[in-house]
Amino acid sequence: MARPPRPPMTPAERHRLTGRRAGIAIFAALVSGATLLWTIQILTTVWGSAPPSPAGCAAGTARLEQAVERARLAYATGSGDEDERAALARYRGALEPEWAERKAVEAACQQDSVGRQRLKDVVALRYAEEHAVRYESLGLAPLRRKLKGTPPSPP
């Protein structure tokens, strides 16, 4: 069966339909624009590059290595009964501000193959130390807490 033809729209109905379409288009443009802007910001942060470090590759890598050493000492001096989150927060906090400039150091090391390898080694050391902090806070700290509450065994 065929549908009966629609009666023609009145000018008020036409204006209302046009306004609805314009509202939908404006809303879609705002949401799409914001989504595009945020996507670009996220992609630039994750995969973007930074200008080369003014300190250069060797000095920047040495500063990163010193920050790892400082973070290891910061964790070691305060380790004990804390949980994993607190231990990692202390370790990561001690890495700053040098590790905030990691991308700049990477950019400075682009042309230096020896420096690039040294930077990879420092990054690997950083994450190995972080893994050790996590292991110790999850595995050894509960054992230490348990032993603190237990009297020492007789000799």
C-alpha positions as CSV (number, residue, x, y, z in Angstrom):
1,M,0.0,0.0,0.0
2,A,1.2,3.4,-0.8
3,R,1.4,6.1,1.8
4,P,-0.9,9.0,1.5
5,P,1.0,12.1,0.4
6,R,2.2,14.4,3.2
7,P,0.4,17.8,3.5
8,P,2.8,20.7,2.7
9,M,4.6,22.2,5.6
10,T,3.6,25.5,7.0
11,P,6.3,28.2,7.2
12,A,6.5,27.8,11.0
13,E,7.1,24.0,10.7
14,R,9.8,24.7,8.1
15,H,11.5,27.2,10.3
16,R,11.3,24.8,13.3
17,L,12.8,22.0,11.2
18,T,15.6,24.3,9.9
19,G,16.4,25.4,13.5
20,R,16.5,21.8,14.7
21,R,18.9,20.9,11.9
22,A,21.1,24.0,12.6
23,G,21.2,23.1,16.3
24,I,22.3,19.5,15.6
25,A,24.9,20.8,13.2
26,I,26.3,23.3,15.7
27,F,26.3,20.7,18.5
28,A,28.1,18.2,16.2
29,A,30.7,20.8,15.2
30,L,31.4,21.7,18.8
31,V,31.8,18.1,19.9
32,S,33.9,17.1,16.8
33,G,36.1,20.2,17.2
34,A,36.8,19.5,20.9
35,T,37.4,15.8,20.2
36,L,39.8,16.7,17.4
37,L,41.7,19.2,19.5
38,W,42.1,16.8,22.4
39,T,43.2,14.0,20.1
40,I,45.9,16.2,18.6
41,Q,47.1,17.2,22.1
42,I,47.3,13.6,23.2
43,L,49.1,12.3,20.1
44,T,51.6,15.2,20.3
45,T,52.3,14.5,23.9
46,V,52.7,10.7,23.4
47,W,54.6,10.6,20.1
48,G,55.7,14.2,19.6
49,S,59.2,15.4,19.8
50,A,60.9,18.2,21.8
51,P,63.6,20.6,20.8
52,P,67.1,19.2,21.5
53,S,68.4,19.7,25.0
54,P,70.7,22.7,25.2
55,A,73.0,20.6,27.5
56,G,73.6,18.1,24.7
57,C,73.5,14.4,24.6
58,A,76.3,13.4,26.9
59,A,75.4,15.9,29.6
60,G,71.7,15.2,29.4
61,T,72.2,11.5,29.6
62,A,74.6,12.0,32.6
63,R,71.9,14.1,34.4
64,L,69.3,11.3,33.8
65,E,71.7,8.8,35.2
66,Q,72.3,11.0,38.3
67,A,68.6,11.3,38.8
68,V,68.2,7.5,38.8
69,E,70.9,7.2,41.4
70,R,69.2,10.0,43.5
71,A,65.9,8.1,43.2
72,R,67.5,4.9,44.3
73,L,69.0,6.5,47.3
74,A,65.7,8.3,48.1
75,Y,63.9,5.0,48.1
76,A,66.6,3.2,50.1
77,T,66.8,5.8,52.9
78,G,63.0,5.8,53.4
79,S,62.1,2.2,52.6
80,G,60.4,0.1,55.2
81,D,56.7,-0.4,56.0
82,E,55.2,1.6,53.1
83,D,53.0,0.1,50.4
84,E,53.8,-0.1,46.7
85,R,52.2,3.2,45.7
86,A,54.0,5.2,48.3
87,A,57.3,3.6,47.4
88,L,56.9,4.2,43.7
89,A,55.7,7.8,44.3
90,R,58.8,8.5,46.3
91,Y,61.0,6.9,43.7
92,R,59.4,8.7,40.8
93,G,59.3,12.0,42.6
94,A,63.1,11.8,43.1
95,L,63.5,11.3,39.3
96,E,62.2,14.8,38.6
97,P,63.0,17.3,37.1
98,E,65.5,15.7,34.9
99,W,63.2,13.0,33.6
100,A,60.7,15.5,32.5
101,E,63.3,16.5,29.9
102,R,63.8,13.0,28.5
103,K,62.4,13.8,25.1
104,A,64.7,16.8,24.8
105,V,67.7,14.5,25.6
106,E,66.4,12.0,23.0
107,A,66.3,14.7,20.4
108,A,69.8,15.8,21.3
109,C,71.0,12.2,20.9
110,Q,69.5,11.6,17.5
111,Q,72.8,12.0,15.6
112,D,75.0,10.3,18.2
113,S,74.8,6.5,18.0
114,V,76.9,6.0,21.1
115,G,74.9,8.5,23.0
116,R,71.6,7.0,21.8
117,Q,72.8,3.6,23.1
118,R,73.8,5.1,26.4
119,L,70.4,6.8,26.7
120,K,68.7,3.4,26.1
121,D,70.8,1.9,28.8
122,V,69.9,4.6,31.3
123,V,66.2,4.2,30.5
124,A,66.5,0.5,31.0
125,L,68.3,1.1,34.3
126,R,65.5,3.5,35.4
127,Y,62.8,0.8,34.8
128,A,64.9,-2.0,36.3
129,E,65.3,0.2,39.4
130,E,61.6,0.9,39.4
131,H,60.9,-2.8,39.1
132,A,63.2,-3.5,42.1
133,V,61.3,-0.8,44.1
134,R,58.0,-2.5,43.3
135,Y,59.4,-6.0,44.1
136,E,60.8,-4.9,47.4
137,S,57.7,-3.0,48.5
138,L,55.4,-6.0,47.5
139,G,57.6,-8.9,48.6
140,L,60.0,-7.8,51.3
141,A,58.2,-5.0,53.1
142,P,55.3,-7.4,54.3
143,L,58.0,-9.9,55.5
144,R,59.7,-7.1,57.4
145,R,56.4,-6.1,59.0
146,K,55.7,-9.6,60.0
147,L,59.2,-10.0,61.5
148,K,58.8,-6.8,63.5
149,G,55.8,-8.2,65.2
150,T,57.4,-11.5,66.0
151,P,59.9,-11.9,68.8
152,P,63.4,-12.9,67.8
153,S,64.1,-16.6,67.7
154,P,66.5,-17.9,70.5
155,P,70.1,-18.6,69.4
